Amino acid sequence: MIGKSYLEVFPELKSTPIEEKINQVLSDPKPIDYEMYFPPAQRWYQTQGYATREGALLIFRDITARKSQSA
């Protein structure tokens, strides 16, 4: 994704809570760490985000199996 907008790669994120968190990282240099269900993929993700000079570093981990075990 280097050099591309996240919406170019993941257009389904438009107007979602995930987009709100990504924009939070881009506007505020504080790191974020949260878990969120993403209905289009029917998956749970842990997301960490960090501001960089070029934009943001986002790390997504699929935690669906862990969430299924705890339910």
PDB file of N, CA, C, O and CB in Angstrom:
ATOM      1  N   MET A   1       0.810  -1.197   0.000  1.00  0.00           N
ATOM      2  CA  MET A   1       0.000   0.000   0.000  1.00  0.00           C
ATOM      3  C   MET A   1       0.852   1.258   0.000  1.00  0.00           C
ATOM      4  O   MET A   1       0.306   2.360  -0.054  1.00  0.00           O
ATOM      5  CB  MET A   1      -0.921   0.000   1.189  1.00  0.00           C
ATOM      6  N   ILE A   2       2.148   1.133   0.058  1.00  0.00           N
ATOM      7  CA  ILE A   2       3.008   2.306   0.141  1.00  0.00           C
ATOM      8  C   ILE A   2       2.714   3.232  -1.035  1.00  0.00           C
ATOM      9  O   ILE A   2       2.723   2.817  -2.194  1.00  0.00           O
ATOM     10  CB  ILE A   2       4.504   1.896   0.159  1.00  0.00           C
ATOM     11  N   GLY A   3       2.455   4.493  -0.707  1.00  0.00           N
ATOM     12  CA  GLY A   3       2.192   5.490  -1.729  1.00  0.00           C
ATOM     13  C   GLY A   3       0.749   5.561  -2.188  1.00  0.00           C
ATOM     14  O   GLY A   3       0.422   6.350  -3.075  1.00  0.00           O
ATOM     15  N   LYS A   4      -0.124   4.748  -1.599  1.00  0.00           N
ATOM     16  CA  LYS A   4      -1.536   4.764  -1.978  1.00  0.00           C
ATOM     17  C   LYS A   4      -2.393   5.164  -0.779  1.00  0.00           C
ATOM     18  O   LYS A   4      -2.009   4.976   0.375  1.00  0.00           O
ATOM     19  CB  LYS A   4      -1.975   3.381  -2.520  1.00  0.00           C
ATOM     20  N   SER A   5      -3.540   5.709  -1.081  1.00  0.00           N
ATOM     21  CA  SER A   5      -4.530   5.984  -0.047  1.00  0.00           C
ATOM     22  C   SER A   5      -5.144   4.652   0.388  1.00  0.00           C
ATOM     23  O   SER A   5      -5.344   3.763  -0.439  1.00  0.00           O
ATOM     24  CB  SER A   5      -5.634   6.979  -0.561  1.00  0.00           C
ATOM     25  N   TYR A   6      -5.440   4.514   1.672  1.00  0.00           N
ATOM     26  CA  TYR A   6      -6.077   3.286   2.140  1.00  0.00           C
ATOM     27  C   TYR A   6      -7.410   3.047   1.435  1.00  0.00           C
ATOM     28  O   TYR A   6      -7.821   1.898   1.271  1.00  0.00           O
ATOM     29  CB  TYR A   6      -6.287   3.344   3.653  1.00  0.00           C
ATOM     30  N   LEU A   7      -8.094   4.117   1.014  1.00  0.00           N
ATOM     31  CA  LEU A   7      -9.372   3.945   0.326  1.00  0.00           C
ATOM     32  C   LEU A   7      -9.201   3.451  -1.110  1.00  0.00           C
ATOM     33  O   LEU A   7     -10.132   2.886  -1.685  1.00  0.00           O
ATOM     34  CB  LEU A   7     -10.136   5.253   0.327  1.00  0.00           C
ATOM     35  N   GLU A   8      -8.019   3.659  -1.691  1.00  0.00           N
ATOM     36  CA  GLU A   8      -7.736   3.078  -2.999  1.00  0.00           C
ATOM     37  C   GLU A   8      -7.653   1.555  -2.888  1.00  0.00           C
ATOM     38  O   GLU A   8      -8.101   0.836  -3.781  1.00  0.00           O
ATOM     39  CB  GLU A   8      -6.422   3.653  -3.578  1.00  0.00           C
ATOM     40  N   VAL A   9      -7.088   1.081  -1.806  1.00  0.00           N
ATOM     41  CA  VAL A   9      -6.879  -0.348  -1.615  1.00  0.00           C
ATOM     42  C   VAL A   9      -8.102  -1.013  -0.976  1.00  0.00           C
ATOM     43  O   VAL A   9      -8.463  -2.133  -1.335  1.00  0.00           O
ATOM     44  CB  VAL A   9      -5.642  -0.585  -0.753  1.00  0.00           C
ATOM     45  N   PHE A  10      -8.733  -0.317  -0.031  1.00  0.00           N
ATOM     46  CA  PHE A  10      -9.892  -0.847   0.684  1.00  0.00           C
ATOM     47  C   PHE A  10     -11.067   0.129   0.603  1.00  0.00           C
ATOM     48  O   PHE A  10     -11.402   0.757   1.607  1.00  0.00           O
ATOM     49  CB  PHE A  10      -9.534  -1.131   2.156  1.00  0.00           C
ATOM     50  N   PRO A  11     -11.697   0.272  -0.557  1.00  0.00           N
ATOM     51  CA  PRO A  11     -12.792   1.238  -0.681  1.00  0.00           C
ATOM     52  C   PRO A  11     -13.977   0.939   0.237  1.00  0.00           C
ATOM     53  O   PRO A  11     -14.766   1.833   0.543  1.00  0.00           O
ATOM     54  CB  PRO A  11     -13.269   1.277  -2.105  1.00  0.00           C
ATOM     55  N   GLU A  12     -14.102  -0.309   0.675  1.00  0.00           N
ATOM     56  CA  GLU A  12     -15.220  -0.669   1.559  1.00  0.00           C
ATOM     57  C   GLU A  12     -15.093  -0.070   2.956  1.00  0.00           C
ATOM     58  O   GLU A  12     -16.024  -0.170   3.755  1.00  0.00           O
ATOM     59  CB  GLU A  12     -15.322  -2.174   1.670  1.00  0.00           C
ATOM     60  N   LEU A  13     -13.956   0.549   3.261  1.00  0.00           N
ATOM     61  CA  LEU A  13     -13.782   1.202   4.561  1.00  0.00           C
ATOM     62  C   LEU A  13     -14.428   2.579   4.629  1.00  0.00           C
ATOM     63  O   LEU A  13     -14.562   3.148   5.712  1.00  0.00           O
ATOM     64  CB  LEU A  13     -12.317   1.325   4.877  1.00  0.00           C
ATOM     65  N   LYS A  14     -14.830   3.118   3.481  1.00  0.00           N
ATOM     66  CA  LYS A  14     -15.427   4.456   3.426  1.00  0.00           C
ATOM     67  C   LYS A  14     -16.637   4.534   4.348  1.00  0.00           C
ATOM     68  O   LYS A  14     -17.528   3.686   4.299  1.00  0.00           O
ATOM     69  CB  LYS A  14     -15.833   4.815   1.979  1.00  0.00           C
ATOM     70  N   SER A  15     -16.653   5.566   5.188  1.00  0.00           N
ATOM     71  CA  SER A  15     -17.771   5.851   6.101  1.00  0.00           C
ATOM     72  C   SER A  15     -18.005   4.753   7.128  1.00  0.00           C
ATOM     73  O   SER A  15     -19.147   4.496   7.512  1.00  0.00           O
ATOM     74  CB  SER A  15     -19.035   6.061   5.309  1.00  0.00           C
ATOM     75  N   THR A  16     -16.932   4.100   7.578  1.00  0.00           N
ATOM     76  CA  THR A  16     -17.048   3.074   8.615  1.00  0.00           C
ATOM     77  C   THR A  16     -16.308   3.536   9.866  1.00  0.00           C
ATOM     78  O   THR A  16     -15.517   4.477   9.803  1.00  0.00           O
ATOM     79  CB  THR A  16     -16.486   1.711   8.116  1.00  0.00           C
ATOM     80  N   PRO A  17     -16.557   2.884  11.003  1.00  0.00           N
ATOM     81  CA  PRO A  17     -15.792   3.212  12.208  1.00  0.00           C
ATOM     82  C   PRO A  17     -14.286   3.009  12.012  1.00  0.00           C
ATOM     83  O   PRO A  17     -13.483   3.705  12.633  1.00  0.00           O
ATOM     84  CB  PRO A  17     -16.278   2.364  13.377  1.00  0.00           C
ATOM     85  N   ILE A  18     -13.905   2.070  11.160  1.00  0.00           N
ATOM     86  CA  ILE A  18     -12.483   1.857  10.901  1.00  0.00           C
ATOM     87  C   ILE A  18     -11.887   3.089  10.230  1.00  0.00           C
ATOM     88  O   ILE A  18     -10.783   3.507  10.579  1.00  0.00           O
ATOM     89  CB  ILE A  18     -12.266   0.603  10.023  1.00  0.00           C
ATOM     90  N   GLU A  19     -12.595   3.669   9.280  1.00  0.00           N
ATOM     91  CA  GLU A  19     -12.097   4.889   8.632  1.00  0.00           C
ATOM     92  C   GLU A  19     -11.944   6.003   9.665  1.00  0.00           C
ATOM     93  O   GLU A  19     -10.990   6.779   9.609  1.00  0.00           O
ATOM     94  CB  GLU A  19     -13.053   5.337   7.492  1.00  0.00           C
ATOM     95  N   GLU A  20     -12.870   6.079  10.595  1.00  0.00           N
ATOM     96  CA  GLU A  20     -12.781   7.105  11.647  1.00  0.00           C
ATOM     97  C   GLU A  20     -11.507   6.930  12.464  1.00  0.00           C
ATOM     98  O   GLU A  20     -10.835   7.912  12.780  1.00  0.00           O
ATOM     99  CB  GLU A  20     -14.016   7.044  12.574  1.00  0.00           C
ATOM    100  N   LYS A  21     -11.167   5.690  12.811  1.00  0.00           N
ATOM    101  CA  LYS A  21      -9.944   5.430  13.572  1.00  0.00           C
ATOM    102  C   LYS A  21      -8.699   5.754  12.748  1.00  0.00           C
ATOM    103  O   LYS A  21      -7.735   6.304  13.281  1.00  0.00           O
ATOM    104  CB  LYS A  21      -9.903   3.966  14.031  1.00  0.00           C
ATOM    105  N   ILE A  22      -8.707   5.424  11.467  1.00  0.00           N
ATOM    106  CA  ILE A  22      -7.568   5.731  10.604  1.00  0.00           C
ATOM    107  C   ILE A  22      -7.375   7.243  10.530  1.00  0.00           C
ATOM    108  O   ILE A  22      -6.249   7.730  10.633  1.00  0.00           O
ATOM    109  CB  ILE A  22      -7.773   5.136   9.185  1.00  0.00           C
ATOM    110  N   ASN A  23      -8.446   7.975  10.356  1.00  0.00           N
ATOM    111  CA  ASN A  23      -8.353   9.434  10.306  1.00  0.00           C
ATOM    112  C   ASN A  23      -7.865  10.000  11.636  1.00  0.00           C
ATOM    113  O   ASN A  23      -7.181  11.023  11.665  1.00  0.00           O
ATOM    114  CB  ASN A  23      -9.710  10.043   9.943  1.00  0.00           C
ATOM    115  N   GLN A  24      -8.215   9.336  12.734  1.00  0.00           N
ATOM    116  CA  GLN A  24      -7.731   9.757  14.053  1.00  0.00           C
ATOM    117  C   GLN A  24      -6.206   9.674  14.098  1.00  0.00           C
ATOM    118  O   GLN A  24      -5.553  10.589  14.599  1.00  0.00           O
ATOM    119  CB  GLN A  24      -8.355   8.882  15.175  1.00  0.00           C
ATOM    120  N   VAL A  25      -5.640   8.596  13.584  1.00  0.00           N
ATOM    121  CA  VAL A  25      -4.180   8.437  13.566  1.00  0.00           C
ATOM    122  C   VAL A  25      -3.533   9.495  12.681  1.00  0.00           C
ATOM    123  O   VAL A  25      -2.471  10.024  13.012  1.00  0.00           O
ATOM    124  CB  VAL A  25      -3.794   7.030  13.073  1.00  0.00           C
ATOM    125  N   LEU A  26      -4.174   9.801  11.558  1.00  0.00           N
ATOM    126  CA  LEU A  26      -3.602  10.779  10.637  1.00  0.00           C
ATOM    127  C   LEU A  26      -3.630  12.198  11.200  1.00  0.00           C
ATOM    128  O   LEU A  26      -2.793  13.024  10.840  1.00  0.00           O
ATOM    129  CB  LEU A  26      -4.345  10.740   9.320  1.00  0.00           C
ATOM    130  N   SER A  27      -4.591  12.484  12.085  1.00  0.00           N
ATOM    131  CA  SER A  27      -4.707  13.847  12.604  1.00  0.00           C
ATOM    132  C   SER A  27      -4.103  14.027  13.998  1.00  0.00           C
ATOM    133  O   SER A  27      -3.840  15.154  14.417  1.00  0.00           O
ATOM    134  CB  SER A  27      -6.153  14.247  12.636  1.00  0.00           C
ATOM    135  N   ASP A  28      -3.884  12.930  14.714  1.00  0.00           N
ATOM    136  CA  ASP A  28      -3.369  12.997  16.082  1.00  0.00           C
ATOM    137  C   ASP A  28      -2.232  11.983  16.204  1.00  0.00           C
ATOM    138  O   ASP A  28      -2.452  10.800  15.945  1.00  0.00           O
ATOM    139  CB  ASP A  28      -4.505  12.714  17.142  1.00  0.00           C
ATOM    140  N   PRO A  29      -1.041  12.396  16.583  1.00  0.00           N
ATOM    141  CA  PRO A  29       0.099  11.482  16.585  1.00  0.00           C
ATOM    142  C   PRO A  29       0.074  10.388  17.655  1.00  0.00           C
ATOM    143  O   PRO A  29       0.995   9.573  17.711  1.00  0.00           O
ATOM    144  CB  PRO A  29       1.329  12.265  16.747  1.00  0.00           C
ATOM    145  N   LYS A  30      -0.952  10.351  18.502  1.00  0.00           N
ATOM    146  CA  LYS A  30      -1.014   9.308  19.520  1.00  0.00           C
ATOM    147  C   LYS A  30      -1.348   7.955  18.884  1.00  0.00           C
ATOM    148  O   LYS A  30      -2.248   7.875  18.048  1.00  0.00           O
ATOM    149  CB  LYS A  30      -2.057   9.668  20.595  1.00  0.00           C
ATOM    150  N   PRO A  31      -0.638   6.896  19.269  1.00  0.00           N
ATOM    151  CA  PRO A  31      -0.942   5.563  18.739  1.00  0.00           C
ATOM    152  C   PRO A  31      -2.343   5.120  19.136  1.00  0.00           C
ATOM    153  O   PRO A  31      -2.878   5.556  20.156  1.00  0.00           O
ATOM    154  CB  PRO A  31       0.089   4.542  19.233  1.00  0.00           C
ATOM    155  N   ILE A  32      -2.929   4.253  18.327  1.00  0.00           N
ATOM    156  CA  ILE A  32      -4.226   3.665  18.654  1.00  0.00           C
ATOM    157  C   ILE A  32      -4.084   2.152  18.690  1.00  0.00           C
ATOM    158  O   ILE A  32      -3.200   1.587  18.046  1.00  0.00           O
ATOM    159  CB  ILE A  32      -5.316   4.095  17.628  1.00  0.00           C
ATOM    160  N   ASP A  33      -4.945   1.512  19.435  1.00  0.00           N
ATOM    161  CA  ASP A  33      -4.992   0.054  19.525  1.00  0.00           C
ATOM    162  C   ASP A  33      -6.433  -0.298  19.873  1.00  0.00           C
ATOM    163  O   ASP A  33      -6.924   0.078  20.937  1.00  0.00           O
ATOM    164  CB  ASP A  33      -3.962  -0.519  20.604  1.00  0.00           C
ATOM    165  N   TYR A  34      -7.102  -1.005  18.996  1.00  0.00           N
ATOM    166  CA  TYR A  34      -8.504  -1.331  19.248  1.00  0.00           C
ATOM    167  C   TYR A  34      -8.889  -2.602  18.515  1.00  0.00           C
ATOM    168  O   TYR A  34      -8.180  -3.052  17.615  1.00  0.00           O
ATOM    169  CB  TYR A  34      -9.417  -0.173  18.821  1.00  0.00           C
ATOM    170  N   GLU A  35     -10.019  -3.178  18.909  1.00  0.00           N
ATOM    171  CA  GLU A  35     -10.596  -4.342  18.257  1.00  0.00           C
ATOM    172  C   GLU A  35     -11.924  -3.933  17.658  1.00  0.00           C
ATOM    173  O   GLU A  35     -12.681  -3.163  18.250  1.00  0.00           O
ATOM    174  CB  GLU A  35     -10.768  -5.529  19.249  1.00  0.00           C
ATOM    175  N   MET A  36     -12.198  -4.464  16.461  1.00  0.00           N
ATOM    176  CA  MET A  36     -13.435  -4.085  15.798  1.00  0.00           C
ATOM    177  C   MET A  36     -13.893  -5.190  14.851  1.00  0.00           C
ATOM    178  O   MET A  36     -13.085  -5.833  14.182  1.00  0.00           O
ATOM    179  CB  MET A  36     -13.253  -2.767  15.034  1.00  0.00           C
ATOM    180  N   TYR A  37     -15.194  -5.392  14.813  1.00  0.00           N
ATOM    181  CA  TYR A  37     -15.788  -6.328  13.860  1.00  0.00           C
ATOM    182  C   TYR A  37     -15.996  -5.609  12.536  1.00  0.00           C
ATOM    183  O   TYR A  37     -16.470  -4.473  12.511  1.00  0.00           O
ATOM    184  CB  TYR A  37     -17.135  -6.905  14.397  1.00  0.00           C
ATOM    185  N   PHE A  38     -15.641  -6.266  11.433  1.00  0.00           N
ATOM    186  CA  PHE A  38     -15.793  -5.683  10.096  1.00  0.00           C
ATOM    187  C   PHE A  38     -16.781  -6.542   9.307  1.00  0.00           C
ATOM    188  O   PHE A  38     -16.401  -7.571   8.750  1.00  0.00           O
ATOM    189  CB  PHE A  38     -14.409  -5.586   9.351  1.00  0.00           C
ATOM    190  N   PRO A  39     -18.064  -6.116   9.259  1.00  0.00           N
ATOM    191  CA  PRO A  39     -19.108  -6.933   8.639  1.00  0.00           C
ATOM    192  C   PRO A  39     -18.842  -7.392   7.198  1.00  0.00           C
ATOM    193  O   PRO A  39     -19.133  -8.548   6.893  1.00  0.00           O
ATOM    194  CB  PRO A  39     -20.365  -6.175   8.661  1.00  0.00           C
ATOM    195  N   PRO A  40     -18.304  -6.553   6.290  1.00  0.00           N
ATOM    196  CA  PRO A  40     -18.095  -7.056   4.926  1.00  0.00           C
ATOM    197  C   PRO A  40     -17.217  -8.313   4.863  1.00  0.00           C
ATOM    198  O   PRO A  40     -17.407  -9.155   3.985  1.00  0.00           O
ATOM    199  CB  PRO A  40     -17.470  -5.971   4.081  1.00  0.00           C
ATOM    200  N   ALA A  41     -16.276  -8.441   5.771  1.00  0.00           N
ATOM    201  CA  ALA A  41     -15.392  -9.615   5.793  1.00  0.00           C
ATOM    202  C   ALA A  41     -15.862 -10.661   6.798  1.00  0.00           C
ATOM    203  O   ALA A  41     -15.347 -11.779   6.820  1.00  0.00           O
ATOM    204  CB  ALA A  41     -13.962  -9.194   6.123  1.00  0.00           C
ATOM    205  N   GLN A  42     -16.837 -10.301   7.626  1.00  0.00           N
ATOM    206  CA  GLN A  42     -17.310 -11.146   8.721  1.00  0.00           C
ATOM    207  C   GLN A  42     -16.140 -11.615   9.590  1.00  0.00           C
ATOM    208  O   GLN A  42     -16.037 -12.791   9.938  1.00  0.00           O
ATOM    209  CB  GLN A  42     -18.083 -12.359   8.167  1.00  0.00           C
ATOM    210  N   ARG A  43     -15.263 -10.667   9.929  1.00  0.00           N
ATOM    211  CA  ARG A  43     -14.062 -10.951  10.699  1.00  0.00           C
ATOM    212  C   ARG A  43     -13.874  -9.893  11.782  1.00  0.00           C
ATOM    213  O   ARG A  43     -14.318  -8.753  11.647  1.00  0.00           O
ATOM    214  CB  ARG A  43     -12.828 -11.010   9.780  1.00  0.00           C
ATOM    215  N   TRP A  44     -13.203 -10.300  12.860  1.00  0.00           N
ATOM    216  CA  TRP A  44     -12.760  -9.392  13.908  1.00  0.00           C
ATOM    217  C   TRP A  44     -11.299  -9.061  13.670  1.00  0.00           C
ATOM    218  O   TRP A  44     -10.515  -9.931  13.291  1.00  0.00           O
ATOM    219  CB  TRP A  44     -12.969 -10.009  15.319  1.00  0.00           C
ATOM    220  N   TYR A  45     -10.927  -7.791  13.892  1.00  0.00           N
ATOM    221  CA  TYR A  45      -9.550  -7.365  13.714  1.00  0.00           C
ATOM    222  C   TYR A  45      -9.076  -6.567  14.918  1.00  0.00           C
ATOM    223  O   TYR A  45      -9.810  -5.746  15.468  1.00  0.00           O
ATOM    224  CB  TYR A  45      -9.406  -6.540  12.440  1.00  0.00           C
ATOM    225  N   GLN A  46      -7.834  -6.823  15.317  1.00  0.00           N
ATOM    226  CA  GLN A  46      -7.144  -5.936  16.241  1.00  0.00           C
ATOM    227  C   GLN A  46      -6.325  -5.015  15.350  1.00  0.00           C
ATOM    228  O   GLN A  46      -5.591  -5.477  14.476  1.00  0.00           O
ATOM    229  CB  GLN A  46      -6.238  -6.729  17.301  1.00  0.00           C
ATOM    230  N   THR A  47      -6.451  -3.739  15.569  1.00  0.00           N
ATOM    231  CA  THR A  47      -5.749  -2.764  14.737  1.00  0.00           C
ATOM    232  C   THR A  47      -4.902  -1.865  15.607  1.00  0.00           C
ATOM    233  O   THR A  47      -5.365  -1.319  16.609  1.00  0.00           O
ATOM    234  CB  THR A  47      -6.738  -1.931  13.907  1.00  0.00           C
ATOM    235  N   GLN A  48      -3.651  -1.722  15.204  1.00  0.00           N
ATOM    236  CA  GLN A  48      -2.750  -0.772  15.840  1.00  0.00           C
ATOM    237  C   GLN A  48      -2.370   0.251  14.782  1.00  0.00           C
ATOM    238  O   GLN A  48      -2.128  -0.101  13.627  1.00  0.00           O
ATOM    239  CB  GLN A  48      -1.479  -1.483  16.447  1.00  0.00           C
ATOM    240  N   GLY A  49      -2.318   1.504  15.171  1.00  0.00           N
ATOM    241  CA  GLY A  49      -1.974   2.556  14.224  1.00  0.00           C
ATOM    242  C   GLY A  49      -1.007   3.549  14.830  1.00  0.00           C
ATOM    243  O   GLY A  49      -1.113   3.912  16.002  1.00  0.00           O
ATOM    244  N   TYR A  50      -0.065   3.982  14.015  1.00  0.00           N
ATOM    245  CA  TYR A  50       0.963   4.917  14.444  1.00  0.00           C
ATOM    246  C   TYR A  50       1.155   5.971  13.368  1.00  0.00           C
ATOM    247  O   TYR A  50       1.208   5.641  12.184  1.00  0.00           O
ATOM    248  CB  TYR A  50       2.294   4.186  14.742  1.00  0.00           C
ATOM    249  N   ALA A  51       1.258   7.203  13.751  1.00  0.00           N
ATOM    250  CA  ALA A  51       1.544   8.280  12.800  1.00  0.00           C
ATOM    251  C   ALA A  51       3.002   8.170  12.358  1.00  0.00           C
ATOM    252  O   ALA A  51       3.875   7.813  13.148  1.00  0.00           O
ATOM    253  CB  ALA A  51       1.257   9.684  13.433  1.00  0.00           C
ATOM    254  N   THR A  52       3.255   8.483  11.084  1.00  0.00           N
ATOM    255  CA  THR A  52       4.614   8.537  10.545  1.00  0.00           C
ATOM    256  C   THR A  52       4.764   9.844   9.779  1.00  0.00           C
ATOM    257  O   THR A  52       3.786  10.559   9.562  1.00  0.00           O
ATOM    258  CB  THR A  52       4.918   7.301   9.622  1.00  0.00           C
ATOM    259  N   ARG A  53       5.979  10.150   9.374  1.00  0.00           N
ATOM    260  CA  ARG A  53       6.176  11.372   8.572  1.00  0.00           C
ATOM    261  C   ARG A  53       5.416  11.294   7.247  1.00  0.00           C
ATOM    262  O   ARG A  53       4.953  12.311   6.732  1.00  0.00           O
ATOM    263  CB  ARG A  53       7.678  11.602   8.301  1.00  0.00           C
ATOM    264  N   GLU A  54       5.292  10.100   6.706  1.00  0.00           N
ATOM    265  CA  GLU A  54       4.654   9.920   5.402  1.00  0.00           C
ATOM    266  C   GLU A  54       3.140   9.738   5.489  1.00  0.00           C
ATOM    267  O   GLU A  54       2.454   9.832   4.471  1.00  0.00           O
ATOM    268  CB  GLU A  54       5.258   8.732   4.705  1.00  0.00           C
ATOM    269  N   GLY A  55       2.609   9.481   6.673  1.00  0.00           N
ATOM    270  CA  GLY A  55       1.173   9.230   6.831  1.00  0.00           C
ATOM    271  C   GLY A  55       0.921   8.418   8.084  1.00  0.00           C
ATOM    272  O   GLY A  55       0.966   8.945   9.196  1.00  0.00           O
ATOM    273  N   ALA A  56       0.653   7.127   7.901  1.00  0.00           N
ATOM    274  CA  ALA A  56       0.369   6.275   9.054  1.00  0.00           C
ATOM    275  C   ALA A  56       0.810   4.854   8.765  1.00  0.00           C
ATOM    276  O   ALA A  56       0.827   4.408   7.618  1.00  0.00           O
ATOM    277  CB  ALA A  56      -1.129   6.310   9.411  1.00  0.00           C
ATOM    278  N   LEU A  57       1.168   4.151   9.832  1.00  0.00           N
ATOM    279  CA  LEU A  57       1.453   2.725   9.775  1.00  0.00           C
ATOM    280  C   LEU A  57       0.285   2.045  10.463  1.00  0.00           C
ATOM    281  O   LEU A  57      -0.010   2.336  11.622  1.00  0.00           O
ATOM    282  CB  LEU A  57       2.840   2.359  10.454  1.00  0.00           C
ATOM    283  N   LEU A  58      -0.377   1.146   9.763  1.00  0.00           N
ATOM    284  CA  LEU A  58      -1.518   0.422  10.313  1.00  0.00           C
ATOM    285  C   LEU A  58      -1.222  -1.069  10.277  1.00  0.00           C
ATOM    286  O   LEU A  58      -0.790  -1.603   9.255  1.00  0.00           O
ATOM    287  CB  LEU A  58      -2.821   0.745   9.529  1.00  0.00           C
ATOM    288  N   ILE A  59      -1.457  -1.729  11.391  1.00  0.00           N
ATOM    289  CA  ILE A  59      -1.234  -3.167  11.504  1.00  0.00           C
ATOM    290  C   ILE A  59      -2.572  -3.805  11.859  1.00  0.00           C
ATOM    291  O   ILE A  59      -3.159  -3.497  12.897  1.00  0.00           O
ATOM    292  CB  ILE A  59      -0.128  -3.505  12.579  1.00  0.00           C
ATOM    293  N   PHE A  60      -3.049  -4.694  10.993  1.00  0.00           N
ATOM    294  CA  PHE A  60      -4.311  -5.391  11.214  1.00  0.00           C
ATOM    295  C   PHE A  60      -4.018  -6.854  11.513  1.00  0.00           C
ATOM    296  O   PHE A  60      -3.285  -7.506  10.771  1.00  0.00           O
ATOM    297  CB  PHE A  60      -5.254  -5.253   9.982  1.00  0.00           C
ATOM    298  N   ARG A  61      -4.588  -7.373  12.599  1.00  0.00           N
ATOM    299  CA  ARG A  61      -4.458  -8.785  12.944  1.00  0.00           C
ATOM    300  C   ARG A  61      -5.855  -9.390  13.002  1.00  0.00           C
ATOM    301  O   ARG A  61      -6.736  -8.871  13.687  1.00  0.00           O
ATOM    302  CB  ARG A  61      -3.702  -8.975  14.306  1.00  0.00           C
ATOM    303  N   ASP A  62      -6.050 -10.479  12.287  1.00  0.00           N
ATOM    304  CA  ASP A  62      -7.330 -11.183  12.320  1.00  0.00           C
ATOM    305  C   ASP A  62      -7.416 -11.937  13.645  1.00  0.00           C
ATOM    306  O   ASP A  62      -6.621 -12.841  13.904  1.00  0.00           O
ATOM    307  CB  ASP A  62      -7.482 -12.161  11.096  1.00  0.00           C
ATOM    308  N   ILE A  63      -8.376 -11.564  14.475  1.00  0.00           N
ATOM    309  CA  ILE A  63      -8.541 -12.185  15.791  1.00  0.00           C
ATOM    310  C   ILE A  63      -9.886 -12.899  15.898  1.00  0.00           C
ATOM    311  O   ILE A  63     -10.395 -13.126  16.996  1.00  0.00           O
ATOM    312  CB  ILE A  63      -8.417 -11.130  16.900  1.00  0.00           C
ATOM    313  N   THR A  64     -10.453 -13.251  14.745  1.00  0.00           N
ATOM    314  CA  THR A  64     -11.776 -13.901  14.721  1.00  0.00           C
ATOM    315  C   THR A  64     -11.787 -15.186  15.543  1.00  0.00           C
ATOM    316  O   THR A  64     -12.718 -15.409  16.317  1.00  0.00           O
ATOM    317  CB  THR A  64     -12.191 -14.209  13.276  1.00  0.00           C
ATOM    318  N   ALA A  65     -10.769 -16.034  15.390  1.00  0.00           N
ATOM    319  CA  ALA A  65     -10.723 -17.297  16.118  1.00  0.00           C
ATOM    320  C   ALA A  65     -10.716 -17.056  17.622  1.00  0.00           C
ATOM    321  O   ALA A  65     -11.423 -17.738  18.364  1.00  0.00           O
ATOM    322  CB  ALA A  65      -9.493 -18.107  15.707  1.00  0.00           C
ATOM    323  N   ARG A  66      -9.933 -16.108  18.066  1.00  0.00           N
ATOM    324  CA  ARG A  66      -9.868 -15.793  19.506  1.00  0.00           C
ATOM    325  C   ARG A  66     -11.216 -15.293  20.000  1.00  0.00           C
ATOM    326  O   ARG A  66     -11.675 -15.689  21.072  1.00  0.00           O
ATOM    327  CB  ARG A  66      -8.774 -14.734  19.790  1.00  0.00           C
ATOM    328  N   LYS A  67     -11.849 -14.424  19.222  1.00  0.00           N
ATOM    329  CA  LYS A  67     -13.160 -13.882  19.623  1.00  0.00           C
ATOM    330  C   LYS A  67     -14.210 -14.994  19.658  1.00  0.00           C
ATOM    331  O   LYS A  67     -15.090 -14.988  20.519  1.00  0.00           O
ATOM    332  CB  LYS A  67     -13.609 -12.753  18.651  1.00  0.00           C
ATOM    333  N   SER A  68     -14.122 -15.952  18.724  1.00  0.00           N
ATOM    334  CA  SER A  68     -15.076 -17.067  18.685  1.00  0.00           C
ATOM    335  C   SER A  68     -14.927 -17.962  19.915  1.00  0.00           C
ATOM    336  O   SER A  68     -15.919 -18.472  20.435  1.00  0.00           O
ATOM    337  CB  SER A  68     -14.879 -17.896  17.403  1.00  0.00           C
ATOM    338  N   GLN A  69     -13.693 -18.153  20.380  1.00  0.00           N
ATOM    339  CA  GLN A  69     -13.437 -18.988  21.549  1.00  0.00           C
ATOM    340  C   GLN A  69     -13.951 -18.345  22.825  1.00  0.00           C
ATOM    341  O   GLN A  69     -14.380 -19.042  23.745  1.00  0.00           O
ATOM    342  CB  GLN A  69     -11.955 -19.270  21.677  1.00  0.00           C
ATOM    343  N   SER A  70     -13.911 -17.006  22.889  1.00  0.00           N
ATOM    344  CA  SER A  70     -14.337 -16.338  24.114  1.00  0.00           C
ATOM    345  C   SER A  70     -15.837 -16.087  24.157  1.00  0.00           C
ATOM    346  O   SER A  70     -16.360 -15.648  25.181  1.00  0.00           O
ATOM    347  CB  SER A  70     -13.606 -15.034  24.265  1.00  0.00           C
ATOM    348  N   ALA A  71     -16.534 -16.360  23.060  1.00  0.00           N
ATOM    349  CA  ALA A  71     -17.992 -16.104  23.016  1.00  0.00           C
ATOM    350  C   ALA A  71     -18.786 -17.224  23.617  1.00  0.00           C
ATOM    351  O   ALA A  71     -20.014 -17.160  23.654  1.00  0.00           O
ATOM    352  CB  ALA A  71     -18.452 -15.885  21.595  1.00  0.00           C
TER     353      ALA A  71
END
